[in-house]
Amino acid sequence: MTGSKPWYLSRTIWASLVSVATAAAGLLGLPVEGLDGSALTDTLLQAITAVSALAAILGRVFATSRIG
């Protein structure tokens, strides 16, 4: 590994966060035995990608200054 990336682009971090959230939900009494952790992680990553793309587009549309 020679390159680096922000923490929020790491699949390992997101999978760990899903594991922690699933464990916490189980402790709180929510039924989580039917959840697929890897599918949930992929879904969350896709949702985050969509939200960040939308934020980038809206940020540029409502910007008051030029880039550069």
GROMACS elastic network, one bead per residue, 0.5 to 0.9 nm:
[ bonds ]
;  ai    aj funct       b0    kb
    1     4     6  0.78413   500
    5     8     6  0.82734   500
    5     9     6  0.66665   500
    5    10     6  0.76270   500
    6     9     6  0.57110   500
    6    10     6  0.73220   500
    7    10     6  0.55127   500
    7    11     6  0.89758   500
    7    13     6  0.70638   500
    8    11     6  0.80607   500
    8    13     6  0.71717   500
    8    14     6  0.74331   500
    9    12     6  0.88783   500
    9    13     6  0.80983   500
    9    14     6  0.82029   500
    9    45     6  0.85620   500
   10    13     6  0.53315   500
   10    14     6  0.65311   500
   10    15     6  0.86956   500
   11    14     6  0.51041   500
   11    15     6  0.59667   500
   11    16     6  0.84391   500
   11    41     6  0.78310   500
   11    42     6  0.85858   500
   11    45     6  0.81805   500
   12    15     6  0.51087   500
   12    16     6  0.60841   500
   12    17     6  0.85731   500
   13    16     6  0.50949   500
   13    17     6  0.61662   500
   13    18     6  0.86652   500
   14    18     6  0.61420   500
   14    19     6  0.85268   500
   14    41     6  0.63593   500
   14    42     6  0.89321   500
   14    44     6  0.81806   500
   14    45     6  0.77386   500
   15    18     6  0.50946   500
   15    19     6  0.61866   500
   15    20     6  0.86973   500
   15    37     6  0.73264   500
   15    38     6  0.70979   500
   15    40     6  0.85340   500
   15    41     6  0.56513   500
   15    42     6  0.87619   500
   16    20     6  0.61999   500
   16    21     6  0.85651   500
   17    20     6  0.50820   500
   17    21     6  0.60882   500
   17    22     6  0.84757   500
   17    41     6  0.87550   500
   18    21     6  0.50217   500
   18    22     6  0.59584   500
   18    23     6  0.84762   500
   18    37     6  0.69096   500
   18    38     6  0.87986   500
   18    40     6  0.74451   500
   18    41     6  0.64685   500
   18    44     6  0.88415   500
   19    22     6  0.50904   500
   19    23     6  0.61052   500
   19    24     6  0.85280   500
   19    37     6  0.71192   500
   20    23     6  0.51272   500
   20    24     6  0.60855   500
   20    25     6  0.85324   500
   21    24     6  0.50533   500
   21    25     6  0.60405   500
   21    26     6  0.85472   500
   22    25     6  0.50603   500
   22    26     6  0.61782   500
   22    27     6  0.86533   500
   22    30     6  0.89858   500
   22    32     6  0.66548   500
   22    35     6  0.85289   500
   22    37     6  0.83892   500
   23    26     6  0.50714   500
   23    27     6  0.62593   500
   23    28     6  0.86824   500
   23    32     6  0.83898   500
   24    27     6  0.50403   500
   24    28     6  0.62370   500
   24    29     6  0.87680   500
   24    30     6  0.88675   500
   25    28     6  0.50159   500
   25    29     6  0.63826   500
   25    30     6  0.53186   500
   25    31     6  0.76600   500
   25    32     6  0.71284   500
   26    29     6  0.51436   500
   26    30     6  0.52795   500
   26    31     6  0.64109   500
   26    32     6  0.61247   500
   26    33     6  0.83900   500
   27    30     6  0.74835   500
   29    32     6  0.87609   500
   31    34     6  0.76837   500
   31    35     6  0.88711   500
   32    35     6  0.56076   500
   33    36     6  0.84861   500
   35    39     6  0.82528   500
   35    40     6  0.74367   500
   36    39     6  0.54318   500
   36    40     6  0.61210   500
   36    41     6  0.86571   500
   37    40     6  0.50985   500
   37    41     6  0.61218   500
   37    42     6  0.86776   500
   38    41     6  0.50131   500
   38    42     6  0.62109   500
   38    43     6  0.85845   500
   39    42     6  0.51092   500
   39    43     6  0.61369   500
   39    44     6  0.86058   500
   40    43     6  0.50479   500
   40    44     6  0.61301   500
   40    45     6  0.85885   500
   41    44     6  0.51374   500
   41    45     6  0.61695   500
   41    46     6  0.86447   500
   42    45     6  0.51180   500
   42    46     6  0.62043   500
   42    47     6  0.86240   500
   43    46     6  0.51523   500
   43    47     6  0.61811   500
   43    48     6  0.86221   500
   44    47     6  0.50439   500
   44    48     6  0.60871   500
   44    49     6  0.85145   500
   45    48     6  0.50923   500
   45    49     6  0.60878   500
   45    50     6  0.86106   500
   46    49     6  0.50540   500
   46    50     6  0.61981   500
   46    51     6  0.86540   500
   47    50     6  0.51169   500
   47    51     6  0.61706   500
   47    52     6  0.85746   500
   48    51     6  0.51142   500
   48    52     6  0.60278   500
   48    53     6  0.84888   500
   49    52     6  0.52282   500
   49    53     6  0.61253   500
   49    54     6  0.85945   500
   50    53     6  0.51887   500
   50    54     6  0.61915   500
   50    55     6  0.86160   500
   51    54     6  0.50893   500
   51    55     6  0.61082   500
   51    56     6  0.86247   500
   52    56     6  0.61465   500
   52    57     6  0.86600   500
   53    56     6  0.50787   500
   53    57     6  0.62714   500
   53    58     6  0.86257   500
   54    57     6  0.51382   500
   54    58     6  0.60774   500
   54    59     6  0.83265   500
   55    58     6  0.51491   500
   55    59     6  0.57879   500
   55    60     6  0.85020   500
   56    59     6  0.50387   500
   56    60     6  0.62559   500
   56    61     6  0.86536   500
   57    60     6  0.52888   500
   57    61     6  0.62009   500
   57    62     6  0.87086   500
   58    62     6  0.60575   500
   58    63     6  0.82457   500
   59    62     6  0.54263   500
   59    63     6  0.58213   500
   60    63     6  0.50627   500
   60    64     6  0.85816   500
   61    64     6  0.86823   500
   63    66     6  0.76855   500
